[in-house]
């Protein structure tokens, strides 16, 4: 049966067992009747109609309803068809099929009345049964439509969040490209100045020539370090008035900590940094941004909680920045709303600097851990 879709074999088996079993039981109760041969034919045809309802619910239900007017053996297939139509078709169609089912069973009761129940009770039972099937199917259809709608909304929200994350990363890349461009231009201008002095002042003393050559060598080395980070970034032209005159770096960290403490935030700083002046400028600025974002995040989402900041590193070993703060009590609202994109941009910035940033909740704490390269 290769024409059956993968989701249908279980449904086909359920119809064969359920409707087939009910039909067989009905035929057993009608075995002594004068129309038993008709009942057998109707039972087989109604089973086929019940199978057809899996693909064509309205047509299969109408066929089973017509058969129900001839024999009780089609009652199971007709009622199942009414339920299928109520679940999978519009409500007016379901009402029409249910009304047809009631009419067919009225005809069946008039033609082949049951000796165990009066016509009035028979009609009431049939109406109640079809009404219940109609309501059950309509409720299932509404629930399915609601689940589909919620699924689509979740997909749209996920796509929107993905777009916002991509935009935040791109904005961080552009800002970094601007910073690196300015630093690189500064380095190269110094190299050009001292190289020009070597070219136009060949009569300088050996000490002056050696000093200028050392400046050129150092400048080229630093420029290459900066170029390694900016080579894959695209810098768009920004308004120069929007660029800060001073870009804070790790030496500005005491001022950042002091501002946080003045605002009422308890910050416990532990520095284990050796020869911090040798830290590359790009890494120094990134380290400052990591601490700044960590303090901001703690202030927003865990106000009043202390923050532990650890800086550890030396030339030739990674610079480790570890921030921890206890989580806010369950149900506590953040101090200020946020889009959740600050850490996204920070992760991208650390990655572009050649490092790695991890953030997670563990042991009742929120931990922000960054590792940045520090060449020897």
Residue pairs with C-beta under 8 A, 6 or more apart in sequence:
1 9
1 12
4 12
8 54
11 54
12 51
12 54
15 47
15 50
15 51
15 53
15 54
15 80
16 47
16 51
18 76
18 80
19 46
19 47
19 50
19 76
19 77
19 80
20 47
22 76
23 43
23 46
23 47
23 73
23 76
23 77
24 43
26 39
26 43
26 72
26 73
26 75
26 76
27 36
27 39
27 40
27 43
27 73
30 36
30 39
30 71
30 72
30 73
33 39
35 71
35 112
38 70
38 71
39 71
39 72
39 73
40 73
42 67
42 70
42 71
42 73
42 74
43 71
43 73
43 74
45 63
45 67
45 74
46 64
46 67
46 68
46 73
46 74
46 76
46 77
46 78
47 77
49 60
49 61
49 63
49 64
49 67
49 74
49 77
49 81
50 60
50 64
50 76
50 77
50 80
50 81
51 60
52 59
52 60
52 63
53 60
53 61
53 64
53 77
53 80
53 81
53 84
54 60
54 84
57 81
57 84
57 85
57 87
57 88
57 89
58 85
58 89
58 93
58 97
60 81
60 84
61 78
61 81
61 82
61 84
61 85
61 97
61 101
62 81
62 97
62 100
64 74
64 77
64 78
64 80
64 81
65 78
65 81
65 82
65 97
65 100
65 101
65 104
66 104
67 73
67 74
67 77
67 78
68 74
68 75
68 77
68 78
68 101
68 104
68 105
68 108
69 103
69 104
69 105
69 107
69 108
69 111
70 108
71 108
71 112
72 108
72 112
75 105
75 108
78 101
78 104
78 105
79 101
79 129
79 130
79 133
81 97
81 101
82 94
82 97
82 98
82 101
82 130
82 133
82 134
82 137
83 133
83 136
83 137
84 137
85 93
85 94
85 97
85 98
85 137
86 94
86 97
86 98
86 133
86 134
86 135
86 136
86 137
86 138
86 140
86 141
87 137
87 138
87 140
87 141
87 144
88 141
91 138
94 134
94 137
94 138
95 134
98 130
98 131
98 133
98 134
101 126
101 130
102 126
102 127
102 130
105 122
105 126
106 123
106 126
109 119
109 122
109 123
109 126
110 119
113 119
113 122
114 122
117 125
164 339
164 341
165 341
165 344
168 341
168 344
168 345
168 348
169 344
169 345
169 348
171 345
172 345
172 346
172 348
172 349
173 233
173 234
173 348
173 352
174 233
174 234
174 235
174 236
174 238
176 229
176 230
176 233
176 349
176 352
177 230
177 233
177 234
177 235
177 236
178 235
178 238
178 243
179 247
179 282
179 285
180 226
180 229
180 230
180 233
180 282
181 230
181 235
182 243
183 226
183 281
183 282
184 223
184 226
184 227
184 230
187 219
187 222
187 223
187 226
188 219
188 223
190 215
190 219
191 215
191 216
191 219
191 220
191 223
194 212
194 215
194 216
194 219
195 212
195 216
197 204
197 212
198 204
198 209
198 212
198 213
198 216
201 208
204 212
222 280
222 281
225 280
225 282
225 375
226 281
226 282
228 354
229 282
229 352
229 353
229 354
232 352
233 352
247 285
248 255
248 256
248 285
248 288
248 292
249 281
249 284
249 285
249 287
249 288
250 276
250 279
250 284
250 285
250 287
250 288
250 311
251 276
251 284
252 288
253 269
253 288
253 291
253 311
256 288
256 291
256 292
256 295
257 267
257 269
257 309
260 267
260 295
260 299
260 307
261 267
263 299
264 304
265 295
265 298
265 299
265 307
266 305
266 306
266 307
267 295
267 306
267 307
267 309
268 306
268 307
268 308
268 309
269 309
269 311
270 308
270 309
270 310
270 311
271 311
272 310
272 311
272 312
272 313
273 279
273 311
273 312
273 313
273 314
273 319
274 313
274 314
274 315
275 314
275 315
278 315
279 287
279 319
279 374
280 374
280 375
282 353
283 319
283 353
283 355
283 372
283 373
283 374
286 349
286 350
286 353
286 355
286 372
287 311
287 319
287 321
287 370
287 372
289 346
289 349
290 321
290 323
290 346
290 350
290 357
290 368
290 370
290 372
291 309
291 311
291 321
291 323
293 342
293 343
293 346
293 368
294 307
294 309
294 321
294 323
294 368
295 307
295 309
295 323
296 342
297 342
297 343
297 366
297 368
298 305
298 307
298 323
298 325
298 366
299 335
300 334
300 335
300 336
300 338
301 328
301 334
301 335
301 338
301 366
302 325
302 326
302 327
302 328
302 366
303 328
303 335
305 325
305 326
305 327
305 328
306 325
306 326
307 323
307 324
307 325
308 322
308 323
308 324
308 325
309 321
309 322
309 323
310 320
310 321
310 322
310 323
311 319
311 320
311 321
312 319
312 320
312 322
313 319
313 320
313 372
313 374
314 374
315 374
315 375
315 376
316 374
316 375
316 376
317 374
318 355
318 371
318 372
318 373
318 374
319 371
319 372
319 373
319 374
320 369
320 370
320 371
321 368
321 369
321 370
321 371
321 372
322 367
322 368
322 369
322 370
323 367
323 368
323 369
324 365
324 366
324 367
324 368
325 365
325 366
326 364
326 365
326 366
327 361
327 364
327 365
327 366
328 334
343 357
343 359
343 368
346 357
347 357
347 359
350 356
350 357
350 370
350 372
351 357
353 372
353 373
354 372
354 373
355 370
355 371
355 372
355 373
356 370
356 371
357 368
357 369
357 370
358 367
358 368
358 369
358 370
359 366
359 367
359 368
359 369
360 366
360 367
361 367
